[in-house]
Amino acid sequence: MSYQCGECGHKFKKASTHGACPACASRQVRSLKAAEPVAKEKPTKTKIEIFTMTVLWALLIYGVYDKYIAS
């Protein structure tokens, strides 16, 4: 966790035992929140996944057509 002095703006990583800024000895020290993690990008579909998805959709459409429309 990192900290920043409210008076001089000095940033430091370790909190002192007495709670003062190591640069100016001010007691106006605040903790900085960790930055939010960056959202990961979704992996793109591989060719085999796209092919499999297309075949399954085609089978579903054919099954619906054969059962409800053709008969």
Predicted model as a PDB file, atoms N, CA, C, CB and O in Angstrom, pLDDT in the B-factor column:
MODEL        1                                                                  
ATOM      1  N   MET A   1       0.849  -1.159   0.000  1.00 69.00           N  
ATOM      2  CA  MET A   1       0.000   0.000   0.000  1.00 69.00           C  
ATOM      3  C   MET A   1       0.898   1.226   0.000  1.00 69.00           C  
ATOM      4  CB  MET A   1      -0.968  -0.005   1.214  1.00 69.00           C  
ATOM      5  O   MET A   1       1.942   1.241   0.653  1.00 69.00           O  
ATOM      6  N   SER A   2       0.497   2.236  -0.721  1.00 82.00           N  
ATOM      7  CA  SER A   2       1.287   3.454  -0.752  1.00 82.00           C  
ATOM      8  C   SER A   2       0.545   4.591  -0.063  1.00 82.00           C  
ATOM      9  CB  SER A   2       1.628   3.835  -2.193  1.00 82.00           C  
ATOM     10  O   SER A   2      -0.671   4.553   0.124  1.00 82.00           O  
ATOM     11  N   TYR A   3       1.316   5.591   0.302  1.00 85.00           N  
ATOM     12  CA  TYR A   3       0.793   6.712   1.054  1.00 85.00           C  
ATOM     13  C   TYR A   3       1.248   8.013   0.410  1.00 85.00           C  
ATOM     14  CB  TYR A   3       1.242   6.642   2.523  1.00 85.00           C  
ATOM     15  O   TYR A   3       2.236   8.043  -0.323  1.00 85.00           O  
ATOM     16  N   GLN A   4       0.507   9.103   0.694  1.00 86.00           N  
ATOM     17  CA  GLN A   4       0.881  10.409   0.177  1.00 86.00           C  
ATOM     18  C   GLN A   4       0.661  11.454   1.263  1.00 86.00           C  
ATOM     19  CB  GLN A   4       0.071  10.756  -1.099  1.00 86.00           C  
ATOM     20  O   GLN A   4      -0.324  11.421   2.002  1.00 86.00           O  
ATOM     21  N   CYS A   5       1.598  12.369   1.334  1.00 87.00           N  
ATOM     22  CA  CYS A   5       1.493  13.457   2.295  1.00 87.00           C  
ATOM     23  C   CYS A   5       0.520  14.498   1.753  1.00 87.00           C  
ATOM     24  CB  CYS A   5       2.886  14.091   2.581  1.00 87.00           C  
ATOM     25  O   CYS A   5       0.587  14.865   0.580  1.00 87.00           O  
ATOM     26  N   GLY A   6      -0.378  14.969   2.600  1.00 86.00           N  
ATOM     27  CA  GLY A   6      -1.341  15.967   2.189  1.00 86.00           C  
ATOM     28  C   GLY A   6      -0.770  17.366   2.129  1.00 86.00           C  
ATOM     29  O   GLY A   6      -1.351  18.254   1.505  1.00 86.00           O  
ATOM     30  N   GLU A   7       0.351  17.563   2.768  1.00 89.00           N  
ATOM     31  CA  GLU A   7       0.942  18.899   2.825  1.00 89.00           C  
ATOM     32  C   GLU A   7       1.966  19.121   1.713  1.00 89.00           C  
ATOM     33  CB  GLU A   7       1.598  19.119   4.180  1.00 89.00           C  
ATOM     34  O   GLU A   7       1.892  20.120   0.997  1.00 89.00           O  
ATOM     35  N   CYS A   8       2.918  18.203   1.562  1.00 90.00           N  
ATOM     36  CA  CYS A   8       3.974  18.409   0.558  1.00 90.00           C  
ATOM     37  C   CYS A   8       3.775  17.547  -0.692  1.00 90.00           C  
ATOM     38  CB  CYS A   8       5.336  18.108   1.171  1.00 90.00           C  
ATOM     39  O   CYS A   8       4.433  17.784  -1.705  1.00 90.00           O  
ATOM     40  N   GLY A   9       2.884  16.554  -0.643  1.00 86.00           N  
ATOM     41  CA  GLY A   9       2.612  15.725  -1.809  1.00 86.00           C  
ATOM     42  C   GLY A   9       3.585  14.575  -2.006  1.00 86.00           C  
ATOM     43  O   GLY A   9       3.517  13.874  -3.016  1.00 86.00           O  
ATOM     44  N   HIS A  10       4.478  14.375  -1.067  1.00 85.00           N  
ATOM     45  CA  HIS A  10       5.459  13.299  -1.174  1.00 85.00           C  
ATOM     46  C   HIS A  10       4.757  11.935  -1.125  1.00 85.00           C  
ATOM     47  CB  HIS A  10       6.512  13.409  -0.042  1.00 85.00           C  
ATOM     48  O   HIS A  10       3.909  11.695  -0.266  1.00 85.00           O  
ATOM     49  N   LYS A  11       5.125  11.041  -2.067  1.00 85.00           N  
ATOM     50  CA  LYS A  11       4.547   9.686  -2.090  1.00 85.00           C  
ATOM     51  C   LYS A  11       5.588   8.708  -1.557  1.00 85.00           C  
ATOM     52  CB  LYS A  11       4.089   9.279  -3.542  1.00 85.00           C  
ATOM     53  O   LYS A  11       6.769   8.788  -1.896  1.00 85.00           O  
ATOM     54  N   PHE A  12       5.132   7.796  -0.728  1.00 82.00           N  
ATOM     55  CA  PHE A  12       6.029   6.783  -0.182  1.00 82.00           C  
ATOM     56  C   PHE A  12       5.272   5.487   0.018  1.00 82.00           C  
ATOM     57  CB  PHE A  12       6.654   7.253   1.145  1.00 82.00           C  
ATOM     58  O   PHE A  12       4.047   5.482   0.137  1.00 82.00           O  
ATOM     59  N   LYS A  13       6.017   4.376   0.054  1.00 81.00           N  
ATOM     60  CA  LYS A  13       5.386   3.061   0.103  1.00 81.00           C  
ATOM     61  C   LYS A  13       5.177   2.537   1.517  1.00 81.00           C  
ATOM     62  CB  LYS A  13       6.210   2.083  -0.665  1.00 81.00           C  
ATOM     63  O   LYS A  13       4.154   1.914   1.801  1.00 81.00           O  
ATOM     64  N   LYS A  14       6.113   2.778   2.384  1.00 79.00           N  
ATOM     65  CA  LYS A  14       5.996   2.249   3.750  1.00 79.00           C  
ATOM     66  C   LYS A  14       5.493   3.323   4.696  1.00 79.00           C  
ATOM     67  CB  LYS A  14       7.348   1.703   4.244  1.00 79.00           C  
ATOM     68  O   LYS A  14       5.947   4.466   4.664  1.00 79.00           O  
ATOM     69  N   ALA A  15       4.556   2.937   5.529  1.00 71.00           N  
ATOM     70  CA  ALA A  15       4.059   3.869   6.541  1.00 71.00           C  
ATOM     71  C   ALA A  15       5.065   3.925   7.677  1.00 71.00           C  
ATOM     72  CB  ALA A  15       2.647   3.447   7.065  1.00 71.00           C  
ATOM     73  O   ALA A  15       5.590   2.897   8.106  1.00 71.00           O  
ATOM     74  N   SER A  16       5.328   5.114   8.153  1.00 68.00           N  
ATOM     75  CA  SER A  16       6.248   5.243   9.276  1.00 68.00           C  
ATOM     76  C   SER A  16       5.540   4.820  10.557  1.00 68.00           C  
ATOM     77  CB  SER A  16       6.781   6.695   9.395  1.00 68.00           C  
ATOM     78  O   SER A  16       4.312   4.853  10.636  1.00 68.00           O  
ATOM     79  N   THR A  17       6.300   4.431  11.533  1.00 64.00           N  
ATOM     80  CA  THR A  17       5.717   3.962  12.787  1.00 64.00           C  
ATOM     81  C   THR A  17       5.025   5.090  13.552  1.00 64.00           C  
ATOM     82  CB  THR A  17       6.793   3.331  13.658  1.00 64.00           C  
ATOM     83  O   THR A  17       4.094   4.840  14.319  1.00 64.00           O  
ATOM     84  N   HIS A  18       5.470   6.313  13.350  1.00 77.00           N  
ATOM     85  CA  HIS A  18       4.862   7.437  14.068  1.00 77.00           C  
ATOM     86  C   HIS A  18       3.797   8.146  13.238  1.00 77.00           C  
ATOM     87  CB  HIS A  18       5.934   8.432  14.479  1.00 77.00           C  
ATOM     88  O   HIS A  18       3.193   9.105  13.718  1.00 77.00           O  
ATOM     89  N   GLY A  19       3.549   7.700  11.998  1.00 79.00           N  
ATOM     90  CA  GLY A  19       2.469   8.221  11.178  1.00 79.00           C  
ATOM     91  C   GLY A  19       2.722   9.579  10.557  1.00 79.00           C  
ATOM     92  O   GLY A  19       1.770  10.285  10.223  1.00 79.00           O  
ATOM     93  N   ALA A  20       3.979   9.967  10.392  1.00 86.00           N  
ATOM     94  CA  ALA A  20       4.303  11.265   9.811  1.00 86.00           C  
ATOM     95  C   ALA A  20       4.980  11.080   8.461  1.00 86.00           C  
ATOM     96  CB  ALA A  20       5.206  12.077  10.758  1.00 86.00           C  
ATOM     97  O   ALA A  20       5.515  10.011   8.166  1.00 86.00           O  
ATOM     98  N   CYS A  21       4.955  12.109   7.657  1.00 86.00           N  
ATOM     99  CA  CYS A  21       5.609  12.098   6.347  1.00 86.00           C  
ATOM    100  C   CYS A  21       7.125  12.069   6.532  1.00 86.00           C  
ATOM    101  CB  CYS A  21       5.184  13.336   5.505  1.00 86.00           C  
ATOM    102  O   CYS A  21       7.650  12.845   7.329  1.00 86.00           O  
ATOM    103  N   PRO A  22       7.832  11.212   5.831  1.00 84.00           N  
ATOM    104  CA  PRO A  22       9.286  11.177   5.993  1.00 84.00           C  
ATOM    105  C   PRO A  22       9.988  12.407   5.402  1.00 84.00           C  
ATOM    106  CB  PRO A  22       9.837   9.927   5.347  1.00 84.00           C  
ATOM    107  O   PRO A  22      11.128  12.692   5.768  1.00 84.00           O  
ATOM    108  N   ALA A  23       9.336  13.130   4.508  1.00 84.00           N  
ATOM    109  CA  ALA A  23       9.973  14.292   3.888  1.00 84.00           C  
ATOM    110  C   ALA A  23       9.806  15.560   4.712  1.00 84.00           C  
ATOM    111  CB  ALA A  23       9.410  14.512   2.507  1.00 84.00           C  
ATOM    112  O   ALA A  23      10.766  16.309   4.893  1.00 84.00           O  
ATOM    113  N   CYS A  24       8.579  15.815   5.220  1.00 88.00           N  
ATOM    114  CA  CYS A  24       8.345  17.085   5.916  1.00 88.00           C  
ATOM    115  C   CYS A  24       7.847  16.904   7.347  1.00 88.00           C  
ATOM    116  CB  CYS A  24       7.350  17.912   5.144  1.00 88.00           C  
ATOM    117  O   CYS A  24       7.624  17.898   8.038  1.00 88.00           O  
ATOM    118  N   ALA A  25       7.667  15.694   7.805  1.00 84.00           N  
ATOM    119  CA  ALA A  25       7.228  15.357   9.162  1.00 84.00           C  
ATOM    120  C   ALA A  25       5.802  15.813   9.465  1.00 84.00           C  
ATOM    121  CB  ALA A  25       8.169  15.969  10.166  1.00 84.00           C  
ATOM    122  O   ALA A  25       5.421  15.958  10.626  1.00 84.00           O  
ATOM    123  N   SER A  26       5.029  16.034   8.421  1.00 85.00           N  
ATOM    124  CA  SER A  26       3.630  16.407   8.610  1.00 85.00           C  
ATOM    125  C   SER A  26       2.819  15.163   8.963  1.00 85.00           C  
ATOM    126  CB  SER A  26       3.059  17.094   7.336  1.00 85.00           C  
ATOM    127  O   SER A  26       3.160  14.054   8.549  1.00 85.00           O  
ATOM    128  N   ARG A  27       1.759  15.349   9.721  1.00 86.00           N  
ATOM    129  CA  ARG A  27       0.913  14.220  10.099  1.00 86.00           C  
ATOM    130  C   ARG A  27      -0.288  14.060   9.169  1.00 86.00           C  
ATOM    131  CB  ARG A  27       0.434  14.388  11.530  1.00 86.00           C  
ATOM    132  O   ARG A  27      -1.156  13.226   9.427  1.00 86.00           O  
ATOM    133  N   GLN A  28      -0.354  14.838   8.099  1.00 86.00           N  
ATOM    134  CA  GLN A  28      -1.454  14.743   7.140  1.00 86.00           C  
ATOM    135  C   GLN A  28      -1.125  13.699   6.063  1.00 86.00           C  
ATOM    136  CB  GLN A  28      -1.733  16.128   6.491  1.00 86.00           C  
ATOM    137  O   GLN A  28      -0.926  14.030   4.894  1.00 86.00           O  
ATOM    138  N   VAL A  29      -1.076  12.469   6.477  1.00 86.00           N  
ATOM    139  CA  VAL A  29      -0.736  11.372   5.576  1.00 86.00           C  
ATOM    140  C   VAL A  29      -2.006  10.593   5.274  1.00 86.00           C  
ATOM    141  CB  VAL A  29       0.360  10.443   6.193  1.00 86.00           C  
ATOM    142  O   VAL A  29      -2.781  10.275   6.176  1.00 86.00           O  
ATOM    143  N   ARG A  30      -2.211  10.288   3.996  1.00 85.00           N  
ATOM    144  CA  ARG A  30      -3.378   9.490   3.609  1.00 85.00           C  
ATOM    145  C   ARG A  30      -2.910   8.311   2.775  1.00 85.00           C  
ATOM    146  CB  ARG A  30      -4.417  10.347   2.821  1.00 85.00           C  
ATOM    147  O   ARG A  30      -1.888   8.367   2.091  1.00 85.00           O  
ATOM    148  N   SER A  31      -3.686   7.250   2.853  1.00 83.00           N  
ATOM    149  CA  SER A  31      -3.334   6.069   2.062  1.00 83.00           C  
ATOM    150  C   SER A  31      -3.958   6.205   0.682  1.00 83.00           C  
ATOM    151  CB  SER A  31      -3.809   4.754   2.760  1.00 83.00           C  
ATOM    152  O   SER A  31      -5.070   6.712   0.535  1.00 83.00           O  
ATOM    153  N   LEU A  32      -3.225   5.746  -0.324  1.00 81.00           N  
ATOM    154  CA  LEU A  32      -3.710   5.765  -1.699  1.00 81.00           C  
ATOM    155  C   LEU A  32      -4.304   4.407  -2.016  1.00 81.00           C  
ATOM    156  CB  LEU A  32      -2.573   6.123  -2.698  1.00 81.00           C  
ATOM    157  O   LEU A  32      -3.705   3.372  -1.726  1.00 81.00           O  
ATOM    158  N   LYS A  33      -5.474   4.416  -2.608  1.00 76.00           N  
ATOM    159  CA  LYS A  33      -6.106   3.153  -2.977  1.00 76.00           C  
ATOM    160  C   LYS A  33      -5.382   2.569  -4.171  1.00 76.00           C  
ATOM    161  CB  LYS A  33      -7.610   3.347  -3.290  1.00 76.00           C  
ATOM    162  O   LYS A  33      -4.855   3.294  -5.015  1.00 76.00           O  
ATOM    163  N   ALA A  34      -5.364   1.251  -4.229  1.00 65.00           N  
ATOM    164  CA  ALA A  34      -4.743   0.580  -5.361  1.00 65.00           C  
ATOM    165  C   ALA A  34      -5.567   0.841  -6.609  1.00 65.00           C  
ATOM    166  CB  ALA A  34      -4.604  -0.938  -5.102  1.00 65.00           C  
ATOM    167  O   ALA A  34      -6.793   0.937  -6.544  1.00 65.00           O  
ATOM    168  N   ALA A  35      -4.905   0.952  -7.723  1.00 58.00           N  
ATOM    169  CA  ALA A  35      -5.603   1.207  -8.983  1.00 58.00           C  
ATOM    170  C   ALA A  35      -6.451  -0.009  -9.349  1.00 58.00           C  
ATOM    171  CB  ALA A  35      -4.593   1.536 -10.121  1.00 58.00           C  
ATOM    172  O   ALA A  35      -6.079  -1.151  -9.080  1.00 58.00           O  
ATOM    173  N   GLU A  36      -7.582   0.261  -9.959  1.00 60.00           N  
ATOM    174  CA  GLU A  36      -8.472  -0.826 -10.364  1.00 60.00           C  
ATOM    175  C   GLU A  36      -7.794  -1.641 -11.457  1.00 60.00           C  
ATOM    176  CB  GLU A  36      -9.845  -0.274 -10.855  1.00 60.00           C  
ATOM    177  O   GLU A  36      -7.139  -1.086 -12.340  1.00 60.00           O  
ATOM    178  N   PRO A  37      -7.954  -2.951 -11.395  1.00 68.00           N  
ATOM    179  CA  PRO A  37      -7.319  -3.767 -12.431  1.00 68.00           C  
ATOM    180  C   PRO A  37      -7.937  -3.485 -13.801  1.00 68.00           C  
ATOM    181  CB  PRO A  37      -7.447  -5.262 -12.089  1.00 68.00           C  
ATOM    182  O   PRO A  37      -9.135  -3.233 -13.927  1.00 68.00           O  
ATOM    183  N   VAL A  38      -7.098  -3.534 -14.800  1.00 70.00           N  
ATOM    184  CA  VAL A  38      -7.550  -3.281 -16.169  1.00 70.00           C  
ATOM    185  C   VAL A  38      -8.344  -4.487 -16.645  1.00 70.00           C  
ATOM    186  CB  VAL A  38      -6.345  -2.993 -17.125  1.00 70.00           C  
ATOM    187  O   VAL A  38      -7.928  -5.629 -16.456  1.00 70.00           O  
ATOM    188  N   ALA A  39      -9.487  -4.226 -17.262  1.00 74.00           N  
ATOM    189  CA  ALA A  39     -10.333  -5.316 -17.756  1.00 74.00           C  
ATOM    190  C   ALA A  39      -9.605  -6.064 -18.867  1.00 74.00           C  
ATOM    191  CB  ALA A  39     -11.697  -4.774 -18.268  1.00 74.00           C  
ATOM    192  O   ALA A  39      -9.015  -5.466 -19.766  1.00 74.00           O  
ATOM    193  N   LYS A  40      -9.663  -7.369 -18.778  1.00 81.00           N  
ATOM    194  CA  LYS A  40      -9.012  -8.189 -19.791  1.00 81.00           C  
ATOM    195  C   LYS A  40      -9.892  -8.260 -21.033  1.00 81.00           C  
ATOM    196  CB  LYS A  40      -8.718  -9.606 -19.248  1.00 81.00           C  
ATOM    197  O   LYS A  40     -11.120  -8.266 -20.945  1.00 81.00           O  
ATOM    198  N   GLU A  41      -9.244  -8.313 -22.177  1.00 83.00           N  
ATOM    199  CA  GLU A  41      -9.984  -8.454 -23.416  1.00 83.00           C  
ATOM    200  C   GLU A  41     -10.442  -9.896 -23.570  1.00 83.00           C  
ATOM    201  CB  GLU A  41      -9.127  -8.020 -24.620  1.00 83.00           C  
ATOM    202  O   GLU A  41      -9.761 -10.834 -23.157  1.00 83.00           O  
ATOM    203  N   LYS A  42     -11.603 -10.046 -24.169  1.00 81.00           N  
ATOM    204  CA  LYS A  42     -12.100 -11.395 -24.406  1.00 81.00           C  
ATOM    205  C   LYS A  42     -11.263 -12.046 -25.495  1.00 81.00           C  
ATOM    206  CB  LYS A  42     -13.601 -11.377 -24.799  1.00 81.00           C  
ATOM    207  O   LYS A  42     -10.940 -11.404 -26.494  1.00 81.00           O  
ATOM    208  N   PRO A  43     -10.910 -13.302 -25.315  1.00 85.00           N  
ATOM    209  CA  PRO A  43     -10.151 -13.971 -26.370  1.00 85.00           C  
ATOM    210  C   PRO A  43     -11.030 -14.175 -27.603  1.00 85.00           C  
ATOM    211  CB  PRO A  43      -9.600 -15.326 -25.871  1.00 85.00           C  
ATOM    212  O   PRO A  43     -12.227 -14.438 -27.488  1.00 85.00           O  
ATOM    213  N   THR A  44     -10.436 -14.052 -28.754  1.00 86.00           N  
ATOM    214  CA  THR A  44     -11.200 -14.233 -29.984  1.00 86.00           C  
ATOM    215  C   THR A  44     -11.475 -15.712 -30.210  1.00 86.00           C  
ATOM    216  CB  THR A  44     -10.449 -13.633 -31.189  1.00 86.00           C  
ATOM    217  O   THR A  44     -10.752 -16.578 -29.717  1.00 86.00           O  
ATOM    218  N   LYS A  45     -12.523 -15.978 -30.956  1.00 85.00           N  
ATOM    219  CA  LYS A  45     -12.893 -17.365 -31.243  1.00 85.00           C  
ATOM    220  C   LYS A  45     -11.926 -17.944 -32.268  1.00 85.00           C  
ATOM    221  CB  LYS A  45     -14.358 -17.456 -31.758  1.00 85.00           C  
ATOM    222  O   LYS A  45     -11.505 -17.264 -33.203  1.00 85.00           O  
ATOM    223  N   THR A  46     -11.588 -19.194 -32.075  1.00 93.00           N  
ATOM    224  CA  THR A  46     -10.741 -19.865 -33.040  1.00 93.00           C  
ATOM    225  C   THR A  46     -11.598 -20.365 -34.186  1.00 93.00           C  
ATOM    226  CB  THR A  46      -9.964 -21.024 -32.387  1.00 93.00           C  
ATOM    227  O   THR A  46     -12.825 -20.385 -34.091  1.00 93.00           O  
ATOM    228  N   LYS A  47     -10.956 -20.767 -35.263  1.00 94.00           N  
ATOM    229  CA  LYS A  47     -11.692 -21.223 -36.443  1.00 94.00           C  
ATOM    230  C   LYS A  47     -12.504 -22.473 -36.137  1.00 94.00           C  
ATOM    231  CB  LYS A  47     -10.730 -21.495 -37.599  1.00 94.00           C  
ATOM    232  O   LYS A  47     -13.620 -22.616 -36.638  1.00 94.00           O  
ATOM    233  N   ILE A  48     -11.975 -23.373 -35.332  1.00 95.00           N  
ATOM    234  CA  ILE A  48     -12.701 -24.606 -35.010  1.00 95.00           C  
ATOM    235  C   ILE A  48     -13.943 -24.298 -34.173  1.00 95.00           C  
ATOM    236  CB  ILE A  48     -11.782 -25.594 -34.256  1.00 95.00           C  
ATOM    237  O   ILE A  48     -14.973 -24.955 -34.329  1.00 95.00           O  
ATOM    238  N   GLU A  49     -13.853 -23.305 -33.290  1.00 94.00           N  
ATOM    239  CA  GLU A  49     -15.023 -22.913 -32.493  1.00 94.00           C  
ATOM    240  C   GLU A  49     -16.108 -22.299 -33.372  1.00 94.00           C  
ATOM    241  CB  GLU A  49     -14.614 -21.920 -31.396  1.00 94.00           C  
ATOM    242  O   GLU A  49     -17.291 -22.586 -33.191  1.00 94.00           O  
ATOM    243  N   ILE A  50     -15.714 -21.464 -34.315  1.00 95.00           N  
ATOM    244  CA  ILE A  50     -16.681 -20.861 -35.227  1.00 95.00           C  
ATOM    245  C   ILE A  50     -17.324 -21.928 -36.102  1.00 95.00           C  
ATOM    246  CB  ILE A  50     -16.007 -19.790 -36.099  1.00 95.00           C  
ATOM    247  O   ILE A  50     -18.536 -21.906 -36.317  1.00 95.00           O  
ATOM    248  N   PHE A  51     -16.525 -22.857 -36.606  1.00 96.00           N  
ATOM    249  CA  PHE A  51     -17.054 -23.944 -37.433  1.00 96.00           C  
ATOM    250  C   PHE A  51     -18.035 -24.804 -36.639  1.00 96.00           C  
ATOM    251  CB  PHE A  51     -15.907 -24.814 -37.974  1.00 96.00           C  
ATOM    252  O   PHE A  51     -19.115 -25.128 -37.134  1.00 96.00           O  
ATOM    253  N   THR A  52     -17.669 -25.172 -35.419  1.00 97.00           N  
ATOM    254  CA  THR A  52     -18.540 -26.002 -34.576  1.00 97.00           C  
ATOM    255  C   THR A  52     -19.846 -25.277 -34.270  1.00 97.00           C  
ATOM    256  CB  THR A  52     -17.824 -26.379 -33.263  1.00 97.00           C  
ATOM    257  O   THR A  52     -20.916 -25.883 -34.317  1.00 97.00           O  
ATOM    258  N   MET A  53     -19.768 -24.002 -33.962  1.00 97.00           N  
ATOM    259  CA  MET A  53     -20.964 -23.229 -33.663  1.00 97.00           C  
ATOM    260  C   MET A  53     -21.876 -23.142 -34.891  1.00 97.00           C  
ATOM    261  CB  MET A  53     -20.581 -21.822 -33.180  1.00 97.00           C  
ATOM    262  O   MET A  53     -23.097 -23.245 -34.769  1.00 97.00           O  
ATOM    263  N   THR A  54     -21.288 -22.953 -36.060  1.00 97.00           N  
ATOM    264  CA  THR A  54     -22.068 -22.879 -37.292  1.00 97.00           C  
ATOM    265  C   THR A  54     -22.762 -24.201 -37.580  1.00 97.00           C  
ATOM    266  CB  THR A  54     -21.174 -22.489 -38.466  1.00 97.00           C  
ATOM    267  O   THR A  54     -23.935 -24.211 -37.956  1.00 97.00           O  
ATOM    268  N   VAL A  55     -22.058 -25.319 -37.411  1.00 98.00           N  
ATOM    269  CA  VAL A  55     -22.647 -26.642 -37.652  1.00 98.00           C  
ATOM    270  C   VAL A  55     -23.791 -26.900 -36.672  1.00 98.00           C  
ATOM    271  CB  VAL A  55     -21.570 -27.751 -37.524  1.00 98.00           C  
ATOM    272  O   VAL A  55     -24.841 -27.405 -37.069  1.00 98.00           O  
ATOM    273  N   LEU A  56     -23.602 -26.563 -35.417  1.00 98.00           N  
ATOM    274  CA  LEU A  56     -24.655 -26.797 -34.426  1.00 98.00           C  
ATOM    275  C   LEU A  56     -25.891 -25.944 -34.711  1.00 98.00           C  
ATOM    276  CB  LEU A  56     -24.132 -26.502 -33.018  1.00 98.00           C  
ATOM    277  O   LEU A  56     -27.013 -26.432 -34.584  1.00 98.00           O  
ATOM    278  N   TRP A  57     -25.704 -24.683 -35.092  1.00 98.00           N  
ATOM    279  CA  TRP A  57     -26.849 -23.836 -35.440  1.00 98.00           C  
ATOM    280  C   TRP A  57     -27.573 -24.380 -36.671  1.00 98.00           C  
ATOM    281  CB  TRP A  57     -26.391 -22.386 -35.692  1.00 98.00           C  
ATOM    282  O   TRP A  57     -28.803 -24.377 -36.726  1.00 98.00           O  
ATOM    283  N   ALA A  58     -26.799 -24.850 -37.662  1.00 98.00           N  
ATOM    284  CA  ALA A  58     -27.406 -25.409 -38.871  1.00 98.00           C  
ATOM    285  C   ALA A  58     -28.227 -26.655 -38.535  1.00 98.00           C  
ATOM    286  CB  ALA A  58     -26.319 -25.750 -39.913  1.00 98.00           C  
ATOM    287  O   ALA A  58     -29.320 -26.840 -39.069  1.00 98.00           O  
ATOM    288  N   LEU A  59     -27.705 -27.509 -37.653  1.00 97.00           N  
ATOM    289  CA  LEU A  59     -28.448 -28.704 -37.242  1.00 97.00           C  
ATOM    290  C   LEU A  59     -29.725 -28.331 -36.493  1.00 97.00           C  
ATOM    291  CB  LEU A  59     -27.569 -29.603 -36.363  1.00 97.00           C  
ATOM    292  O   LEU A  59     -30.763 -28.965 -36.683  1.00 97.00           O  
ATOM    293  N   LEU A  60     -29.656 -27.335 -35.667  1.00 97.00           N  
ATOM    294  CA  LEU A  60     -30.838 -26.885 -34.935  1.00 97.00           C  
ATOM    295  C   LEU A  60     -31.900 -26.345 -35.894  1.00 97.00           C  
ATOM    296  CB  LEU A  60     -30.453 -25.808 -33.907  1.00 97.00           C  
ATOM    297  O   LEU A  60     -33.076 -26.690 -35.779  1.00 97.00           O  
ATOM    298  N   ILE A  61     -31.491 -25.510 -36.826  1.00 96.00           N  
ATOM    299  CA  ILE A  61     -32.436 -24.957 -37.797  1.00 96.00           C  
ATOM    300  C   ILE A  61     -33.038 -26.065 -38.652  1.00 96.00           C  
ATOM    301  CB  ILE A  61     -31.745 -23.913 -38.691  1.00 96.00           C  
ATOM    302  O   ILE A  61     -34.242 -26.066 -38.910  1.00 96.00           O  
ATOM    303  N   TYR A  62     -32.210 -27.006 -39.092  1.00 96.00           N  
ATOM    304  CA  TYR A  62     -32.713 -28.133 -39.886  1.00 96.00           C  
ATOM    305  C   TYR A  62     -33.705 -28.965 -39.077  1.00 96.00           C  
ATOM    306  CB  TYR A  62     -31.546 -29.021 -40.367  1.00 96.00           C  
ATOM    307  O   TYR A  62     -34.734 -29.380 -39.610  1.00 96.00           O  
ATOM    308  N   GLY A  63     -33.420 -29.211 -37.819  1.00 95.00           N  
ATOM    309  CA  GLY A  63     -34.312 -29.994 -36.966  1.00 95.00           C  
ATOM    310  C   GLY A  63     -35.656 -29.305 -36.781  1.00 95.00           C  
ATOM    311  O   GLY A  63     -36.693 -29.966 -36.845  1.00 95.00           O  
ATOM    312  N   VAL A  64     -35.665 -28.008 -36.557  1.00 94.00           N  
ATOM    313  CA  VAL A  64     -36.907 -27.263 -36.396  1.00 94.00           C  
ATOM    314  C   VAL A  64     -37.680 -27.267 -37.709  1.00 94.00           C  
ATOM    315  CB  VAL A  64     -36.626 -25.813 -35.932  1.00 94.00           C  
ATOM    316  O   VAL A  64     -38.894 -27.466 -37.715  1.00 94.00           O  
ATOM    317  N   TYR A  65     -36.986 -27.050 -38.817  1.00 95.00           N  
ATOM    318  CA  TYR A  65     -37.631 -27.042 -40.124  1.00 95.00           C  
ATOM    319  C   TYR A  65     -38.252 -28.409 -40.430  1.00 95.00           C  
ATOM    320  CB  TYR A  65     -36.618 -26.657 -41.218  1.00 95.00           C  
ATOM    321  O   TYR A  65     -39.393 -28.492 -40.886  1.00 95.00           O  
ATOM    322  N   ASP A  66     -37.488 -29.481 -40.174  1.00 94.00           N  
ATOM    323  CA  ASP A  66     -37.959 -30.832 -40.478  1.00 94.00           C  
ATOM    324  C   ASP A  66     -39.149 -31.220 -39.614  1.00 94.00           C  
ATOM    325  CB  ASP A  66     -36.834 -31.837 -40.285  1.00 94.00           C  
ATOM    326  O   ASP A  66     -40.078 -31.871 -40.092  1.00 94.00           O  
ATOM    327  N   LYS A  67     -39.128 -30.827 -38.353  1.00 92.00           N  
ATOM    328  CA  LYS A  67     -40.200 -31.252 -37.437  1.00 92.00           C  
ATOM    329  C   LYS A  67     -41.472 -30.429 -37.589  1.00 92.00           C  
ATOM    330  CB  LYS A  67     -39.718 -31.165 -36.004  1.00 92.00           C  
ATOM    331  O   LYS A  67     -42.569 -30.988 -37.579  1.00 92.00           O  
ATOM    332  N   TYR A  68     -41.347 -29.100 -37.730  1.00 91.00           N  
ATOM    333  CA  TYR A  68     -42.528 -28.243 -37.663  1.00 91.00           C  
ATOM    334  C   TYR A  68     -42.977 -27.701 -39.036  1.00 91.00           C  
ATOM    335  CB  TYR A  68     -42.248 -27.087 -36.733  1.00 91.00           C  
ATOM    336  O   TYR A  68     -44.172 -27.536 -39.281  1.00 91.00           O  
ATOM    337  N   ILE A  69     -42.029 -27.435 -39.903  1.00 88.00           N  
ATOM    338  CA  ILE A  69     -42.390 -26.751 -41.141  1.00 88.00           C  
ATOM    339  C   ILE A  69     -42.630 -27.745 -42.292  1.00 88.00           C  
ATOM    340  CB  ILE A  69     -41.290 -25.756 -41.526  1.00 88.00           C  
ATOM    341  O   ILE A  69     -43.601 -27.610 -43.036  1.00 88.00           O  
ATOM    342  N   ALA A  70     -41.755 -28.727 -42.433  1.00 81.00           N  
ATOM    343  CA  ALA A  70     -41.824 -29.650 -43.561  1.00 81.00           C  
ATOM    344  C   ALA A  70     -42.986 -30.618 -43.436  1.00 81.00           C  
ATOM    345  CB  ALA A  70     -40.532 -30.420 -43.682  1.00 81.00           C  
ATOM    346  O   ALA A  70     -43.506 -31.072 -44.455  1.00 81.00           O  
ATOM    347  N   SER A  71     -43.407 -30.946 -42.238  1.00 67.00           N  
ATOM    348  CA  SER A  71     -44.465 -31.959 -42.107  1.00 67.00           C  
ATOM    349  C   SER A  71     -45.844 -31.403 -42.116  1.00 67.00           C  
ATOM    350  CB  SER A  71     -44.284 -32.725 -40.869  1.00 67.00           C  
ATOM    351  O   SER A  71     -46.814 -32.154 -42.013  1.00 67.00           O  
TER     352      SER A  71                                                      
ENDMDL                                                                          
END                                                                             
